[in-house]
Amino acid sequence: MTVPQQLRDRVSALSSPDDLAQPAMTWRPASWRNRLSRERDARASLDYPGLIDELASATTPGTGDGQHRIGRIDVAQFASSEGLRPGDGELVTDAVVRAFIAPMIWGYGLVGYGPYRTERVLFRGGDAPDKVAIGQLRDVAAVALSQGGTAAFKHIADQRRTNRAYLKYLGPAFGTKFIYFLTKASPADTTPVMDSVVTGWVQRNVPDAGTFNLSWWDSGSYERYVGLMNDWASDLPSSSAHAWAADDVELLIFQDARGVAIPESENVTAESMLDDLGAETDARGGNVDKVGVLLVEALREWFALTLSPDQ
């Protein structure tokens, strides 16, 4: 499929490929520490406030009181394969969970319910409330590092077909953020984020590309999306110093949809609410009752086709 002219124009406007950058997101470590510290007792498997402190110490203080800034490079350093699996040995549990929390912080930013949503993915209750989710995150990380992002996505989709509680409340929009950074910082082929901002842009500007499911884990949909991003990347003009990759295309689209100076997570957007609502309805109905997720997808399509990028 031909690269949309909007993307070619955006590439032409860059002085250098190095100019392709997304502004760092603002977050408040105290909000995440306070939410996750509610589970800091004998039942929790890890020192979650300690993990948040590590993330805070590695990110840049912001201009607001108690605020920090976290960018793609910051998140990627926590997902490096050497950090997750030193010497190609066993996965380090603390490192895997930190590599999961970091992209959630980056994705939610100042959105107030971000810490709560992340906590809900991690904690299920019982004597070891986070043990099940941690094991599942380790499984996803292992697949992503060894087989790549589409295989990791398919792993989750396959698990969800037989176990609706597998990584419950984690939808594809935020799940692919985790997968993206795992592949970005490893030898595996990088697979980009698939969220409402980018897929909505594609639907508006390239209707022949079809729609992409974001309310449930549809591996065919993600494979088609990754293929499209890779195809466009291979068709963009490259140089000896820079060859375009799928995540570059995703960022170009994000910038065109949102504007370079407007970080996605600074405000609650229709797209972010739909992403979370989709994950919520899928967690409640799953394969048994898809009425809710289909309604969310219909609403998502309406937004994609009727709202301009500035709304």
N, C-alpha and C positions, 0 to 999 in steps of 0.2 A: 504494500500500500504506500502511495506517494507521501513523502513528508509534507505536512501542511505548510503553506507559505508563511504563516505566522511564526513558525519555528525557524524557518530559514531567515526571516527578517530579524528575529531576536539574536540568532547567531551572528548575522552580519553587523549588528549593532554593538557586539562585544569588541572591545579593543584587543582583548586577549582571552583565551579560554579560562585563564586564571580569574577573570572578572566574574565568572559564573559562581556565585556564592549566595547562600541564603543567610539573612541576618540571624544572629543567635537569638534564641527564645528566652524570655524572662521567666524565672520561677522563684518560689519562696521555699527555701529548705525547711523553714520552721513548720510550714503547712504539711509537708510530707513527713517530717520527723514526728510531729504530734499525732498524725493519723496512724502511722505504722507503730508508734510506741504503745498504742493501746493493746497491741498483741505481744509486747515485750515482757513475757513472763515465762514460767517454766514450760508452758505448752509450745512456745514458738521455737522453731528449729534454728533460727539465725538471729543475730543482733541487727535488726532492721534500722534502728536509729543510727547505729554505727555505719551501716552501708550508706545512709543518706549523708552522714558527715563526710565520708570519703568522697562522695560525688560533689558535695559542696566545696570541699577543699581543692578539688581539681577543676572547678569552674570559676569564671571571673565574677567578682562582685559587680552588681548592677548599680544604677543610679538611685533607685528607690530604697527605702529602709528595709533591710533584711532580704533584699532581692539579689539574685545571681543571674548570670547569662550562660546558657548552654547551647552550643552549636553542633553541627554534624561531626566535626572533627573531634570534639570532646566526647561525644557518645561513642564514636568508633573506637576510641582508645580503650574503652571498657569492654569492647567486644572482640578484641584481638584474639586470634587463635592461640597465641603464645600465652596470653593471660588466662584464657579459659582452660587451656590444656597444655601446661608447661612441658616442653620436651616431647610433645605428642603423646603424653601420658593420659591419665584419667582426667575427666572434667572436674574442675574445682567448683563445688556447689556454690560457695559464696560468690565466686566470679560470675557464674551463670545467672544468678538472681540479680546481681548488680547490673549485668548486661541486659537484663529484662527491664529493670526499673529505670535505667538511664533513658532509653527511647520513649518510655511512657512519660517521663518528666519533659523530655523534648517535645513530644507530641501534644501534651496537654498544656504545658506552660503555666499561665496564670488562671486557666479555667479551674474554678473552685472545686469541682467534683472530681478532678483528676486523681488526687490521692485516694479518695474513696473508691473510685472505679478500679484502681490498681490493687488496692487492698482486697477488694472483693474477688479478684482473679486469684490472688495468692492464698486467701484463707477460706477454708470450708467448714471449720468447726471440728469438734472431737478432741481427743487427747493430743493429737499432733496436727493442728488445724492447717498448717501450710505444707505438710509433708507430701501430699498427693500432687499438688500443683508444682512443687519444686521438682519432683521426679518427672513430671510431664515436660517442664521447661528443659530439663537436662536431655530428655529424649529428642526434643525438637532441635536443640543446639547440636547434638551429636549428628543428626541427619543433615542439618544445614552445613556443618563443617566438612562432612565427608562426601555428601552427595549433591549439595547445592540447595538453593532456595525453593525452587519449584518442587523438589522432592520433600523438603520440610513442610511446605504448604500442603502437599498431597498427604503427608503423614497425618497432619491434623485433621484434614477432611475425612480420611479413612477412619480415624479413631472416632470422630464425631458421629459417624454413621451407626456405630455400634454402642457408643458410650456418650450420651448427650452431655454428660458432665465434664467431658474432657476439655480442660482449659475453659471452663464455663465462664461466660461473660467477656471473653476475649474475642472480639470480632476481627475480620480480615483487615480492616483499615489500620488498627493498632497492632494486630498480629504481624502484618507484613513490615511494620516498622522494626520489630524485634528481628525478624528474619533478614531484613535488608542489612542491618548493621552487623549481624553475624556473618553474612557473606561478603560485605564490604571490607571487613577487616581480616579476611581469610583467603586462602588460595582458591576457594570455590568461586564459580561464576557469580557475579553480583546480580541479585534480583531486586528490583526497585520497590518502593512503597506503592501500594495501590489503595488510594483513598478517594473520597468524594470530590475533592478539589480537582484532581487530575482526571478521573474518569468522567466527571461532569463536563470538563473542558473538551475531552475527546468526543463525548456525545453531542455537544453543541456544534463543534467545528468539523468533525469527521463522522457524520451519522452512519456512514457505511461500515464503520468499525463495530457497530452494535453496542450492546450494553454489557456491563460487567457487574456480577453479583457481589454486593458488599454486605449483605445482611446475613449470609451464611457462607460456610467454607466450601466453595465450588472450585475444585482444582482445575477443571477445564477452563473456567473463566480466567483464573490467574495465569495459566499457561498461555492463553491467547493474549492477555495483556502484556506479559513479559516478552512474548514474541514480537508484538507490535513495537514496544519500546526498543528492542534490539534491532528490528528492521529499520526503524527511523534513525537510530544511532549510526548504523552502517551506511546510510545514505547521506548523512550530513558531511560537508566538506571537512576532511581532517588534514593534519599536517604531521611532519616528522616529530613535532614536539607534543602533539595531542591527538589522540583518537577518541572520538565520542563513544560514550558507554550508555547503557540503558538508564542508569540513574541520572546521568547528565540530561537526558531527554525528559525524564520525570521532573527534574528541577526546572528546566526551561518551561515546561508546561505550567508548573506551579507558579513560576514568576509571571507568566503571561496571564494566568487566571486571577492571581491575587495582587500582583504588583510587587516589584523587588523590595520596596521599603515597608511592606506590610507583612510581618510574621503571622503565620496561620494561627498560632495559639494565643495571641495577645487578647483576643476577644472570643466569646462564644459565637460560633457561626452556625448557620443552618446546616452546613455540611458536617461539622463536628457533632452536632446534636443527632443528625440522622445516622452517623456512624455508630454512636453509642446506642441509639434506639434500636438499630438493626441488631446489634449484639445482644441487647436485652430481650428482644422478641425471639431471637433464635435460641437463647438460653432457656426461655420459658416453653417454647413450642417445639423447636428442633424439627426432626424428621416426622414427628407425630402429628403436628399441627402447624402448617406453614402459612396460615391465614395472616398472622401478624407480620411475618417477614415479607410476604408478598405485598401487603399494604404499605410497608415502609419502602419497598423498592418502587412501588408506583408513585409514592410521594417524592422519592429521590429523583425519579425520572422527570416528574413535573418540574421540580426545581432546576434540573439540568437544562431542560428545554425552554423554560420560560424566564429564567433570571439571567440578567447580563452579568459578566464577571465583576462589575462594580457594585453589585447589590449584595 
